[in-house]
Amino acid sequence: MSIGGIDGAMSVDRVMALRAQILERNQALAKVNAQAGVGAPAATGPATFADSLTTALRNVNETQNQAADLSASYERGETIDIAKVMLARQQASVSFEATLQVRNKLLSAYKDIMSMPV
């Protein structure tokens, strides 16, 4: 992997690695929240793909909303560390890009399946 490289394969690998890290952290946070009794009750059966996708999209949306709130607070002059604001914005950007890459891979797989001869 080249440092700062723009090649498609390298940047996709990097984004997917970041996505995997985000998902691991989300799972760890979900476990902590479940132990603390925060959030929705635990599912009784195995999670479906649709449930996983919905949860991931909600997490991305929540991350983007938090980044927007921090940015707005900073712009209003409230005492917020600029590093915290920039970190939140970068996390939101990475999570969105990872979600976009997953969507692109899903569309590509769908097109491949639809073009298969029966």
Backbone as ProteinMPNN parsed JSONL, in Angstrom:
{"seq_chain_A": "MSIGGIDGAMSVDRVMALRAQILERNQALAKVNAQAGVGAPAATGPATFADSLTTALRNVNETQNQAADLSASYERGETIDIAKVMLARQQASVSFEATLQVRNKLLSAYKDIMSMPV", "coords_chain_A": {"N_chain_A": [[0.847, -1.172, 0.0], [0.665, 2.135, -0.941], [1.816, 5.165, 0.493], [-0.326, 7.772, 0.87], [-1.215, 7.295, -1.673], [-3.256, 7.348, -4.617], [-4.407, 5.343, -5.991], [-7.096, 3.255, -7.123], [-7.509, 0.609, -6.079], [-5.866, 0.543, -3.825], [-6.841, 2.678, -2.248], [-9.429, 1.812, -1.808], [-8.973, -0.506, -0.346], [-7.88, 0.616, 1.923], [-10.017, 2.185, 2.866], [-11.866, 0.159, 3.355], [-10.535, -1.189, 5.394], [-10.589, 0.773, 7.367], [-13.338, 0.895, 7.667], [-13.813, -1.631, 8.742], [-12.558, -1.329, 11.206], [-14.192, 0.646, 12.327], [-16.627, -0.738, 12.474], [-15.906, -2.727, 14.321], [-15.463, -1.155, 16.585], [-18.021, -0.09, 16.901], [-19.424, -2.433, 17.52], [-18.225, -3.056, 19.957], [-19.032, -0.835, 21.443], [-21.78, -1.24, 21.332], [-22.015, -3.548, 22.853], [-21.21, -2.563, 25.351], [-23.234, -0.674, 25.761], [-25.434, -2.402, 25.825], [-24.896, -3.842, 28.141], [-25.125, -1.8, 29.956], [-27.746, -1.262, 29.716], [-28.68, 0.56, 27.88], [-30.279, 1.831, 24.982], [-31.885, -0.116, 22.355], [-33.661, -3.179, 23.096], [-31.925, -6.341, 23.202], [-31.663, -8.376, 20.293], [-33.559, -11.348, 19.676], [-32.975, -13.359, 17.904], [-30.6, -14.346, 15.299], [-28.861, -11.638, 13.733], [-30.066, -10.107, 10.806], [-29.05, -9.412, 7.401], [-30.245, -7.089, 6.493], [-30.931, -5.851, 8.912], [-28.368, -5.38, 9.939], [-27.361, -3.629, 8.013], [-29.162, -1.495, 8.269], [-28.595, -0.689, 10.895], [-25.911, 0.092, 10.582], [-26.237, 2.259, 8.816], [-27.724, 3.978, 10.427], [-25.822, 4.495, 12.413], [-23.892, 5.867, 10.921], [-25.376, 8.112, 10.2], [-25.855, 9.18, 12.747], [-23.235, 9.793, 13.523], [-22.619, 11.759, 11.622], [-24.503, 13.714, 12.341], [-23.614, 14.354, 14.937], [-21.118, 15.463, 14.318], [-21.945, 17.67, 12.83], [-23.332, 19.088, 14.803], [-21.231, 19.675, 16.611], [-19.654, 21.269, 14.936], [-21.391, 23.409, 14.472], [-21.618, 24.396, 17.076], [-19.0, 25.235, 17.524], [-18.818, 27.23, 15.575], [-20.612, 29.06, 16.612], [-19.146, 30.056, 18.638], [-18.899, 28.825, 21.055], [-17.119, 27.278, 23.727], [-15.299, 25.001, 22.442], [-12.988, 22.553, 21.635], [-10.991, 22.841, 18.775], [-9.695, 20.688, 17.662], [-11.242, 18.542, 18.482], [-13.574, 19.043, 17.062], [-12.656, 18.834, 14.408], [-11.808, 16.175, 14.395], [-14.25, 14.833, 14.804], [-15.571, 15.573, 12.456], [-13.911, 14.356, 10.573], [-14.22, 11.655, 11.256], [-16.916, 11.342, 10.619], [-16.775, 11.769, 7.882], [-15.137, 9.62, 7.03], [-16.718, 7.443, 7.802], [-18.948, 7.844, 6.18], [-17.764, 7.606, 3.622], [-16.932, 4.936, 3.737], [-19.408, 3.663, 3.906], [-20.443, 4.406, 1.451], [-18.689, 3.022, -0.252], [-19.366, 0.391, 0.405], [-21.991, 0.362, -0.52], [-21.465, 0.719, -3.267], [-20.112, -1.684, -3.815], [-22.156, -3.516, -3.291], [-24.004, -2.826, -5.302], [-22.476, -3.451, -7.531], [-22.182, -6.225, -7.177], [-24.865, -6.963, -7.391], [-25.389, -6.245, -10.074], [-23.64, -8.021, -11.317], [-24.796, -10.478, -10.624], [-27.302, -10.225, -11.834], [-26.554, -10.224, -14.484], [-25.765, -12.768, -15.0], [-26.017, -15.771, -16.884], [-28.917, -17.841, -17.069]], "CA_chain_A": [[0.0, 0.0, 0.0], [1.462, 3.337, -1.004], [1.402, 6.204, 1.428], [-0.912, 8.892, 0.154], [-1.503, 6.902, -3.048], [-4.636, 7.582, -5.027], [-4.924, 4.269, -6.79], [-8.41, 2.78, -6.703], [-7.448, -0.589, -5.245], [-5.245, 0.864, -2.543], [-7.72, 3.52, -1.45], [-10.574, 0.989, -1.417], [-8.497, -1.363, 0.737], [-7.723, 1.451, 3.121], [-11.36, 2.531, 3.336], [-12.473, -1.041, 3.903], [-9.875, -1.441, 6.675], [-11.159, 1.746, 8.303], [-14.708, 0.471, 7.917], [-13.75, -2.767, 9.657], [-12.252, -0.786, 12.528], [-15.393, 1.334, 12.804], [-17.599, -1.76, 12.848], [-15.442, -3.347, 15.562], [-15.721, -0.205, 17.673], [-19.473, -0.033, 17.094], [-19.821, -3.65, 18.227], [-17.78, -2.915, 21.346], [-19.926, 0.136, 22.082], [-23.094, -1.859, 21.472], [-21.925, -4.45, 24.007], [-21.183, -1.731, 26.557], [-24.582, -0.127, 25.911], [-26.339, -3.486, 26.214], [-24.622, -4.142, 29.542], [-25.61, -0.681, 30.753], [-29.19, -1.153, 29.53], [-28.957, 1.698, 27.01], [-30.625, 1.482, 23.609], [-32.952, -1.076, 22.095], [-33.41, -4.494, 23.677], [-31.149, -7.232, 22.356], [-32.456, -9.211, 19.398], [-33.647, -12.719, 20.156], [-32.418, -14.248, 16.895], [-29.427, -13.794, 14.625], [-29.106, -10.402, 12.994], [-30.144, -10.276, 9.359], [-28.254, -8.442, 6.645], [-30.995, -5.823, 6.47], [-30.771, -5.234, 10.231], [-26.987, -4.891, 10.027], [-27.247, -2.463, 7.139], [-29.919, -0.412, 8.893], [-27.828, -0.232, 12.049], [-24.745, 0.813, 10.076], [-26.688, 3.559, 8.294], [-28.08, 4.829, 11.584], [-24.576, 4.927, 13.053], [-23.294, 6.886, 10.059], [-26.199, 9.305, 10.353], [-25.595, 9.727, 14.087], [-21.891, 10.375, 13.486], [-22.699, 13.001, 10.858], [-25.248, 14.68, 13.149], [-22.734, 14.812, 16.011], [-20.116, 16.34, 13.707], [-22.622, 18.93, 12.482], [-23.6, 19.793, 16.058], [-19.962, 20.226, 17.107], [-19.257, 22.359, 14.041], [-22.273, 24.549, 14.743], [-21.239, 24.945, 18.385], [-17.734, 25.943, 17.341], [-19.095, 28.44, 14.803], [-21.296, 30.007, 17.5], [-18.173, 30.595, 19.579], [-18.885, 28.094, 22.309], [-15.77, 26.773, 23.988], [-15.104, 23.625, 21.981], [-11.663, 22.375, 21.067], [-11.034, 22.679, 17.319], [-9.247, 19.323, 17.342], [-12.405, 17.676, 18.675], [-14.476, 19.308, 15.941], [-12.062, 18.277, 13.192], [-11.829, 14.724, 14.535], [-15.631, 14.4, 14.575], [-15.858, 15.729, 11.023], [-13.158, 13.34, 9.838], [-14.882, 10.381, 11.514], [-18.138, 11.337, 9.819], [-16.38, 11.632, 6.481], [-14.656, 8.251, 6.805], [-17.844, 6.512, 7.9], [-19.752, 8.027, 4.972], [-17.029, 7.024, 2.494], [-16.994, 3.481, 3.871], [-20.769, 3.28, 3.552], [-20.545, 4.581, 0.007], [-17.971, 1.914, -0.871], [-20.184, -0.806, 0.593], [-23.095, 0.49, -1.476], [-20.939, 0.47, -4.605], [-19.841, -3.12, -3.932], [-23.448, -4.187, -3.367], [-24.538, -2.591, -6.644], [-21.661, -4.229, -8.459], [-22.563, -7.634, -7.009], [-26.21, -7.095, -7.936], [-25.259, -6.221, -11.525], [-23.014, -9.292, -11.724], [-25.779, -11.549, -10.479], [-28.344, -10.044, -12.842], [-26.039, -10.496, -15.833], [-25.438, -14.196, -15.129], [-26.988, -16.533, -17.664], [-29.67, -18.812, -16.259]], "C_chain_A": [[0.886, 1.226, 0.0], [0.914, 4.375, -0.043], [0.91, 7.386, 0.61], [-1.234, 8.571, -1.296], [-2.965, 7.105, -3.376], [-5.173, 6.389, -5.793], [-6.216, 3.712, -6.211], [-8.343, 1.607, -5.752], [-6.88, -0.273, -3.875], [-6.174, 1.7, -1.677], [-8.946, 2.745, -0.992], [-10.172, 0.078, -0.263], [-8.379, -0.581, 2.04], [-9.086, 1.817, 3.716], [-12.032, 1.323, 3.969], [-11.839, -1.411, 5.248], [-10.409, -0.483, 7.741], [-12.594, 1.379, 8.657], [-14.732, -0.685, 8.91], [-13.452, -2.298, 11.075], [-13.473, -0.099, 13.133], [-16.434, 0.324, 13.263], [-17.202, -2.467, 14.139], [-15.727, -2.439, 16.761], [-17.212, -0.091, 17.957], [-19.975, -1.256, 17.841], [-19.42, -3.575, 19.693], [-18.683, -1.94, 22.101], [-21.315, -0.443, 22.291], [-23.111, -2.809, 22.663], [-21.949, -3.67, 25.314], [-22.568, -1.153, 26.818], [-25.57, -1.187, 26.35], [-26.143, -3.846, 27.682], [-25.162, -3.047, 30.451], [-27.116, -0.506, 30.626], [-29.6, 0.015, 28.662], [-29.33, 1.181, 25.635], [-31.73, 0.451, 23.536], [-32.635, -2.405, 22.763], [-32.685, -5.391, 22.685], [-32.078, -8.1, 21.52], [-32.441, -10.652, 19.902], [-33.024, -13.696, 19.179], [-31.178, -13.639, 16.277], [-29.803, -12.556, 13.815], [-29.135, -10.698, 11.495], [-29.276, -9.221, 8.689], [-28.939, -7.081, 6.644], [-30.867, -5.098, 7.805], [-29.376, -4.641, 10.389], [-26.803, -3.629, 9.202], [-27.974, -1.265, 7.728], [-29.165, 0.169, 10.08], [-26.611, 0.573, 11.608], [-25.13, 2.187, 9.549], [-27.092, 4.506, 9.408], [-26.836, 5.351, 12.287], [-23.884, 6.01, 12.235], [-24.063, 8.196, 10.202], [-25.947, 9.974, 11.703], [-24.226, 10.412, 14.139], [-21.904, 11.703, 12.735], [-23.448, 14.083, 11.638], [-24.391, 15.225, 14.283], [-21.683, 15.777, 15.475], [-20.735, 17.696, 13.35], [-22.913, 19.75, 13.737], [-22.328, 20.42, 16.634], [-19.497, 21.392, 16.254], [-20.095, 23.609, 14.307], [-21.925, 25.197, 16.076], [-19.947, 25.751, 18.282], [-17.955, 27.258, 16.601], [-19.814, 29.493, 15.632], [-20.361, 30.598, 18.541], [-18.184, 29.917, 20.932], [-17.502, 27.482, 22.494], [-15.68, 25.281, 23.677], [-13.74, 23.575, 21.308], [-11.772, 22.111, 19.569], [-10.601, 21.275, 16.913], [-10.408, 18.336, 17.482], [-13.387, 17.825, 17.515], [-13.938, 18.656, 14.669], [-12.051, 16.748, 13.239], [-13.234, 14.18, 14.261], [-15.995, 14.498, 13.097], [-15.144, 14.674, 10.196], [-13.777, 11.963, 10.036], [-16.16, 10.261, 10.695], [-17.822, 11.135, 8.345], [-15.943, 10.204, 6.164], [-15.815, 7.263, 6.851], [-18.751, 6.63, 6.676], [-19.075, 7.386, 3.765], [-17.065, 5.503, 2.549], [-18.373, 2.967, 3.479], [-20.982, 3.385, 2.043], [-19.848, 3.444, -0.73], [-18.745, 0.604, -0.736], [-21.356, -0.786, -0.386], [-22.627, 0.18, -2.895], [-20.661, -1.016, -4.827], [-21.143, -3.906, -4.039], [-24.071, -4.021, -4.752], [-23.773, -3.392, -7.686], [-22.021, -5.712, -8.382], [-23.947, -7.887, -7.597], [-26.167, -7.139, -9.467], [-24.645, -7.516, -12.037], [-24.014, -10.447, -11.671], [-26.853, -11.438, -11.564], [-27.845, -10.349, -14.259], [-25.641, -11.963, -16.02], [-26.489, -14.895, -15.983], [-27.657, -17.591, -16.792], [-29.586, -20.191, -16.857]], "O_chain_A": [[1.769, 1.352, 0.848], [-0.29, 4.452, 0.199], [1.63, 7.928, -0.229], [-1.501, 9.483, -2.08], [-3.818, 7.037, -2.491], [-6.328, 6.427, -6.218], [-6.419, 3.691, -4.997], [-9.031, 1.593, -4.732], [-7.375, -0.778, -2.868], [-6.282, 1.448, -0.477], [-9.456, 2.992, 0.101], [-10.934, -0.095, 0.688], [-8.737, -1.068, 3.112], [-9.274, 1.76, 4.932], [-12.693, 1.445, 5.001], [-12.531, -1.895, 6.144], [-10.65, -0.884, 8.88], [-13.018, 1.531, 9.803], [-15.57, -0.719, 9.812], [-14.027, -2.81, 12.036], [-13.75, -0.253, 14.322], [-17.055, 0.498, 14.312], [-18.061, -2.775, 14.964], [-16.173, -2.899, 17.812], [-17.623, -0.005, 19.114], [-20.849, -1.144, 18.7], [-20.181, -3.98, 20.571], [-19.052, -2.183, 23.249], [-21.958, -0.174, 23.305], [-24.097, -2.874, 23.398], [-22.62, -4.061, 26.269], [-23.031, -1.14, 27.958], [-26.453, -0.912, 27.162], [-27.111, -4.124, 28.39], [-25.601, -3.315, 31.569], [-27.709, 0.303, 31.34], [-30.759, 0.428, 28.699], [-28.76, 0.195, 25.168], [-32.42, 0.18, 24.519], [-31.466, -2.728, 22.975], [-32.816, -5.222, 21.473], [-33.145, -8.508, 21.979], [-31.455, -11.116, 20.474], [-32.582, -14.769, 19.589], [-30.746, -12.555, 16.669], [-30.909, -12.448, 13.287], [-28.31, -11.459, 10.99], [-28.827, -8.266, 9.324], [-28.284, -6.048, 6.778], [-30.713, -3.877, 7.838], [-29.218, -3.537, 10.908], [-26.165, -2.674, 9.645], [-27.464, -0.145, 7.692], [-29.106, 1.388, 10.246], [-26.309, 1.615, 12.188], [-24.434, 3.17, 9.802], [-26.827, 5.706, 9.335], [-26.793, 6.507, 12.708], [-23.348, 6.966, 12.797], [-23.462, 9.265, 10.312], [-25.839, 11.198, 11.782], [-24.083, 11.482, 14.731], [-21.268, 12.666, 13.165], [-23.061, 15.251, 11.595], [-24.429, 16.422, 14.568], [-21.39, 16.793, 16.106], [-20.114, 18.739, 13.549], [-22.756, 20.971, 13.732], [-22.347, 21.564, 17.089], [-19.003, 22.39, 16.777], [-19.573, 24.722, 14.359], [-21.938, 26.423, 16.19], [-19.822, 26.818, 18.881], [-17.359, 28.278, 16.946], [-19.651, 30.688, 15.389], [-20.732, 31.532, 19.251], [-17.538, 30.393, 21.866], [-16.803, 27.204, 21.52], [-15.945, 24.428, 24.524], [-13.389, 24.449, 20.515], [-12.551, 21.26, 19.14], [-11.094, 20.736, 15.923], [-10.535, 17.404, 16.687], [-13.959, 16.841, 17.047], [-14.683, 18.001, 13.94], [-12.266, 16.1, 12.215], [-13.386, 13.178, 13.564], [-16.651, 13.609, 12.554], [-15.702, 14.156, 9.229], [-13.854, 11.18, 9.089], [-16.451, 9.201, 10.141], [-18.528, 10.408, 7.646], [-16.339, 9.645, 5.141], [-15.886, 6.348, 6.03], [-19.267, 5.624, 6.189], [-19.726, 6.703, 2.974], [-17.212, 4.85, 1.516], [-18.489, 1.95, 2.797], [-21.635, 2.532, 1.443], [-20.365, 2.953, -1.734], [-18.773, -0.2, -1.667], [-21.672, -1.802, -1.006], [-23.304, -0.531, -3.637], [-20.941, -1.547, -5.901], [-21.221, -4.868, -4.804], [-24.606, -4.979, -5.309], [-24.365, -3.944, -8.613], [-22.148, -6.375, -9.411], [-24.173, -8.917, -8.233], [-26.83, -7.973, -10.084], [-25.069, -8.048, -13.062], [-24.061, -11.285, -12.571], [-27.262, -12.445, -12.142], [-28.639, -10.696, -15.133], [-25.217, -12.347, -17.11], [-27.687, -14.655, -15.836], [-27.036, -18.159, -15.893], [-30.158, -21.136, -16.314]]}, "name": "protein", "num_of_chains": 1, "seq": "MSIGGIDGAMSVDRVMALRAQILERNQALAKVNAQAGVGAPAATGPATFADSLTTALRNVNETQNQAADLSASYERGETIDIAKVMLARQQASVSFEATLQVRNKLLSAYKDIMSMPV"}
